[in-house]
Amino acid sequence: MSVSPITLRVAVADDLPAITECFSSSFLFDDNPDFKAGIAFVWDPERWLVAEEEGRVVGTGAIFTRDMTVPGAVIPAAHITAISVRPDARRRGTLGQLMRRQFTDATESIAVLWASQTQLYRRYGYRDAADSCTYEGDLRLLGIPDTAVPGRIREISLERAAELLPPLFDTAAAARPGMSSRDEAWWKRHLNDPASQRHGASALRVLVHENAEGVIDGYALWRVNISWTVRGAEHQSVIQELIAPETSAYLALWQWFAGLDMAPMFLLRRGAAMDERLRHLVGEPRQLQPRVNETLWVRVLDVPRALAARGYGRDLDVVLEVTDRLVEANRGRFRLTVKGDLVTCERTEDPADLSLDVDVLGGVYLGGRSLALYASLGEVTEHTDGALHATATAFSWPVAPHAVELF
């Protein structure tokens, strides 16, 4: 039986309903107006692709235009999202068409995404580059220090949060690789809280800590899972985002949660970096019950531009031979030179010191994976003695990469 060809085009403004319906069908949930409204906050049809068959949208793929913090810099990053193909249109190469078209259309030097099915994205040169740690347990058992912290904690409305929280978030984001920028539109989407998206939990709440001078230096976005048992209330505080660069504010917020008698349980969802302070503050870290999962996947789209854009942990002069089966411009040898804050990366004909595939560069780009790890897996070949150690040290970063929101 013959089938009609599937073609790609750039979306237009009127495509949003068909796109959200296709996406929800692909991920096997029901489309609803609230989901569509959430997308509309950041809807930019010029960066959305639709795959069509006989006028019906059967696949989607989009790029959000946002910056991301990387080691030593904040750079434009193509935030890949809404990659979807309807169940009845799969196994026909549509995903590959979407991904390759994004490589052509993107003007950024790197692309980043959260992978719903991780095995798919290795095929296209992506590699997991950051982890998060979910903590869950009984606040009464953690042994949170009761050290007195100056200042006060109060609740504010979502409307006030949109006004007051961005400066603090920007400060925290600039210091943490993997965190994405949030403009006004993204804050509106982030704080949008329709009942249909709460999955049975309470409305979103906002907690802020003010220091002795009355300046907000920490906040938490949280909600409550209600649980009444034969022993009474054992509600769970679900902490969706906790931002507090100063440890005093960080500790004060956790002390406040520990004092909620009706909510002795907690869940820190997507909020724990691999170097999270909570684990080292509490007396009983085993009670955190950590579960580690990868978060961001990175794809290097322009090797010399991407490598020249980030910072490094030491001076370096190395020639990297890169393979990339999908982006021809990434293939070849590149000399990466680091002298203090001056970084250059240029194509060269000099002999290679290290050989690797482009996905390995994605894996180490945010500083959360060691090049030596991939060498141990046989994915990096050292041609010059000492080059692996020097390059791995240079790519490392003292702050673990972390993403605090899905996109």
C-alpha positions in Angstrom: 0.0 0.0 0.0 1.5 3.4 -1.0 1.7 6.2 1.5 1.8 9.9 0.9 5.2 11.7 1.4 5.8 13.6 4.6 7.0 17.2 4.0 8.5 19.8 6.3 7.8 23.5 6.5 8.2 26.4 9.0 5.1 27.0 11.1 2.8 30.0 10.8 0.8 31.6 13.6 -2.4 29.6 12.9 -0.6 26.3 13.4 -0.5 26.4 17.2 -3.7 24.3 17.8 -2.6 21.7 15.3 0.9 21.6 16.8 -0.3 21.1 20.4 -2.8 18.4 19.3 -0.1 16.6 17.4 2.3 16.8 20.3 -0.2 15.6 22.8 -1.2 12.7 20.5 2.5 11.7 20.2 3.0 11.7 23.9 -0.3 9.9 24.5 -2.0 12.5 26.7 -5.2 14.6 26.0 -4.7 18.0 24.5 -6.3 20.8 26.5 -6.6 24.6 26.4 -4.3 25.1 29.4 -1.4 23.2 27.7 -1.9 25.3 24.6 -2.0 28.5 26.6 1.3 27.6 28.3 3.0 27.2 24.9 1.5 30.5 23.7 3.5 32.5 26.2 6.7 31.6 24.3 5.3 30.8 20.9 7.6 31.8 18.0 6.3 30.2 14.9 9.4 31.1 12.9 11.4 28.6 14.9 8.9 25.8 14.8 8.8 23.1 12.2 5.8 21.0 11.2 5.8 17.8 9.3 2.7 17.3 7.2 1.1 14.4 5.4 -1.8 15.4 3.1 -2.3 18.6 5.1 -2.3 16.9 8.5 0.3 17.8 11.0 2.1 14.5 11.9 5.3 15.8 13.5 6.7 18.8 15.2 10.0 20.2 16.3 10.9 23.6 17.8 13.8 25.8 19.0 13.3 28.2 21.8 15.6 31.3 21.6 17.3 31.5 25.0 20.8 31.9 26.5 22.4 29.3 28.7 25.2 29.5 31.2 28.2 27.4 30.2 31.6 27.3 32.0 32.8 30.9 32.2 30.2 32.4 29.9 26.6 32.9 29.0 25.9 32.1 25.3 23.0 31.6 22.9 21.9 28.0 22.9 19.2 26.4 20.7 16.7 25.0 23.2 15.3 22.1 21.4 11.7 21.1 22.3 8.4 19.6 21.1 10.1 16.9 19.1 7.2 14.6 18.3 5.8 12.3 15.7 2.3 10.8 15.8 2.2 7.1 16.5 0.7 6.4 13.1 3.4 8.3 11.3 6.5 6.7 12.9 9.2 4.6 11.3 9.1 6.8 8.2 12.2 9.0 8.8 10.2 12.0 10.1 12.3 12.4 13.3 15.5 12.3 11.3 14.2 15.0 8.9 13.2 17.2 11.8 16.5 16.9 13.6 18.7 17.5 10.5 16.6 20.5 9.5 17.2 22.0 13.0 20.9 21.6 12.5 20.6 23.6 9.3 18.3 26.3 10.7 19.9 26.9 14.1 22.2 29.9 14.3 23.6 28.9 17.7 26.8 27.0 18.3 25.2 24.4 20.6 21.8 22.8 21.0 20.4 21.5 24.3 17.3 19.4 25.1 15.7 17.2 27.7 15.3 13.7 26.3 12.0 11.9 26.6 13.6 8.8 25.1 17.3 8.9 25.6 18.3 6.3 23.1 17.0 8.4 20.2 19.3 11.4 20.6 22.7 9.6 20.5 22.0 8.9 16.9 22.0 12.7 16.2 25.2 13.6 18.1 23.6 14.6 21.4 25.1 13.4 24.7 23.9 13.7 28.2 25.9 16.5 29.9 24.3 17.1 33.3 22.6 15.3 36.1 20.1 16.1 38.8 19.4 14.5 42.1 15.9 14.1 43.4 15.7 14.2 47.2 12.6 12.8 49.1 12.0 12.0 52.7 11.0 13.0 56.1 12.1 16.5 57.2 12.0 15.4 60.8 14.8 12.9 60.2 17.2 15.0 58.2 18.8 16.8 61.1 18.6 20.3 59.6 20.8 22.7 61.7 18.8 25.1 63.9 21.4 27.8 63.6 19.9 31.2 63.9 19.7 33.1 60.6 19.1 36.8 60.5 16.2 38.1 58.3 12.7 36.8 57.8 10.6 34.6 55.6 7.3 35.5 54.0 4.9 34.4 51.3 4.2 36.5 48.3 1.8 36.2 45.4 2.7 34.9 41.9 2.2 38.4 40.6 4.7 39.8 43.0 7.0 36.9 42.3 7.2 37.9 38.6 8.4 41.4 39.7 10.7 40.5 42.5 12.4 37.2 41.7 14.1 37.7 38.3 17.2 39.7 39.5 18.0 37.0 42.1 17.4 34.2 39.5 19.7 36.0 37.0 22.5 36.2 39.6 22.2 32.5 40.4 21.9 31.4 36.7 25.0 33.3 35.8 27.1 31.2 38.2 25.7 27.7 37.3 26.4 26.0 34.0 23.2 24.5 32.5 20.8 27.2 33.7 18.7 29.0 31.0 17.8 32.6 30.8 14.3 33.8 31.6 12.9 36.9 30.1 9.4 38.2 30.9 7.6 35.8 28.7 9.4 32.8 30.2 8.7 34.0 33.8 5.0 34.2 32.8 5.1 30.7 31.6 7.1 29.5 34.5 4.6 30.9 37.1 1.5 30.0 35.1 -0.4 27.5 37.3 -3.6 26.2 35.8 -5.4 23.6 37.9 -5.2 21.0 35.1 -1.4 21.0 35.3 -1.1 20.5 39.0 -1.6 16.7 38.9 -3.6 16.7 42.1 -1.3 19.0 44.1 -2.1 22.4 45.6 -1.7 25.7 43.8 1.8 27.0 43.4 3.1 29.0 46.4 6.1 31.4 46.6 8.3 31.8 49.7 11.0 34.4 49.9 13.7 35.1 52.4 14.7 38.7 53.1 18.1 39.5 54.8 18.6 41.9 57.6 18.5 44.8 55.1 15.2 43.7 53.7 16.7 42.4 50.4 15.3 39.2 48.9 18.2 36.8 48.8 16.4 33.5 48.5 13.1 32.0 47.3 11.3 28.7 46.9 8.5 27.8 44.5 6.5 25.0 46.0 3.2 23.2 46.4 1.6 20.6 48.6 0.5 17.0 48.1 -2.3 16.5 50.7 -2.2 13.2 52.7 -4.4 12.5 55.7 -3.6 9.3 57.5 -4.8 7.6 60.7 -2.0 9.6 62.4 -3.2 12.9 61.1 -1.8 15.2 58.5 1.3 13.9 56.7 1.3 16.3 53.8 4.3 16.6 51.4 6.0 19.8 50.5 6.9 19.6 46.8 9.7 22.1 46.2 9.9 22.8 42.5 12.6 25.5 42.6 14.8 26.8 45.4 17.2 29.6 44.6 19.4 31.0 47.3 23.0 31.9 46.4 23.8 32.8 50.0 24.0 29.8 52.3 22.4 31.6 55.2 19.2 32.2 53.1 19.4 28.6 51.8 19.5 27.3 55.4 16.7 29.6 56.5 14.4 28.3 53.8 15.0 24.7 54.7 14.5 25.5 58.4 11.1 26.9 57.5 10.1 23.8 55.6 11.3 21.6 58.5 9.0 23.6 60.8 5.8 22.8 58.9 4.1 20.5 61.3 1.4 19.4 58.9 3.9 18.7 56.1 6.7 16.6 57.5 7.5 15.0 54.2 9.2 16.7 51.3 10.2 16.2 47.6 12.8 18.3 45.9 11.9 17.9 42.3 14.6 18.8 39.7 16.1 21.1 42.3 19.2 19.4 43.4 22.5 19.8 41.6 25.2 17.1 42.1 27.0 19.5 44.4 23.8 20.5 46.3 24.5 22.1 49.7 21.6 20.3 51.4 23.4 17.0 51.5 26.4 18.5 53.3 24.3 20.6 55.7 22.0 18.0 57.2 23.0 15.5 60.0 21.5 12.5 58.3 22.2 12.7 54.5 21.1 9.1 54.0 17.5 10.2 54.7 17.5 12.3 51.5 17.1 9.1 49.5 18.8 10.5 46.4 17.9 9.4 42.9 20.1 10.5 40.1 19.0 11.1 36.5 20.5 12.9 33.5 18.9 16.1 32.5 20.4 18.2 29.7 21.7 16.7 26.5 24.1 18.9 24.5 24.8 18.8 20.7 27.7 20.9 19.4 26.6 22.5 16.1 29.7 24.5 15.4 32.9 23.1 16.9 35.3 26.1 16.7 32.6 28.6 17.8 31.3 26.5 20.6 34.8 25.7 22.0 35.9 29.3 21.8 32.8 30.5 23.6 33.3 28.8 26.9 35.9 29.1 29.7 38.5 26.6 30.8 40.1 25.5 34.0 43.7 25.9 32.8 45.8 27.0 29.8 45.8 24.6 27.0 47.2 24.0 23.5 45.7 20.9 21.9 44.6 19.7 18.4 41.3 17.8 18.4 40.3 15.6 15.5 36.6 15.5 15.4 34.2 13.2 13.6 30.6 14.1 12.9 28.5 12.0 10.5 25.7 14.6 10.2 27.4 18.1 10.2 30.1 18.2 7.7 31.6 21.5 8.8 32.4 19.9 12.2 34.7 17.2 10.7 38.4 17.7 10.8 41.2 18.9 13.1 40.9 22.0 15.3 43.5 23.7 17.4 42.1 24.8 20.8 44.3 27.4 22.5 43.7 28.7 26.0 45.8 31.5 27.5 44.0 32.9 30.5 40.8 34.4 29.3 41.9 34.4 25.7 40.4 31.3 23.9 40.7 30.5 20.2 39.7 27.5 18.2 40.6 27.3 14.5 40.9 24.6 11.8 44.4 23.2 11.4 46.3 20.7 9.4 48.6 19.9 12.3 48.7 16.3 13.7 45.9 15.5 16.2 46.7 15.1 19.9 43.2 13.6 20.6 40.6 12.0 18.4 36.9 11.9 19.4 33.4 12.2 18.0 31.3 15.3 18.3 28.9 13.7 20.8 31.8 13.4 23.3 32.4 17.2 23.0 28.7 17.6 23.9 29.1 15.4 26.9 32.0 17.4 28.4 30.8 20.8 27.2 29.1 21.9 30.5 32.0 20.7 32.7 30.0 17.9 34.4 31.6 14.9 32.6 35.3 14.1 32.4 37.0 13.5 29.1 38.9 10.7 30.8 35.6 8.9 31.3 35.0 8.7 27.6 38.6 7.7 27.1 38.0 4.8 29.4 35.0 3.8 27.2 37.2 3.8 24.1 35.6 7.0 22.7 38.7 9.2 22.9 42.0 8.3 21.4 45.2 9.9 22.7 47.9 10.5 20.2 50.2 12.7 22.3 51.3 11.6 25.8 49.7 13.9 28.4 47.2 15.4 26.1 44.2 13.6 27.6 45.0 14.7 31.2 45.7 18.3 30.2 42.5 18.5 28.1 40.3 16.8 30.7 41.5 19.2 33.4 40.9 22.2 31.2 37.3 21.2 30.4 36.4 20.5 34.0 34.6 23.2 36.0 34.2 23.7 39.8 30.5 24.2 39.7 28.3 21.2 38.6 26.0 21.9 35.7 22.3 21.9 36.6 19.0 22.7 34.9 16.1 23.8 37.2 13.3 23.7 34.6 12.0 21.6 31.7 11.6 23.3 28.4 
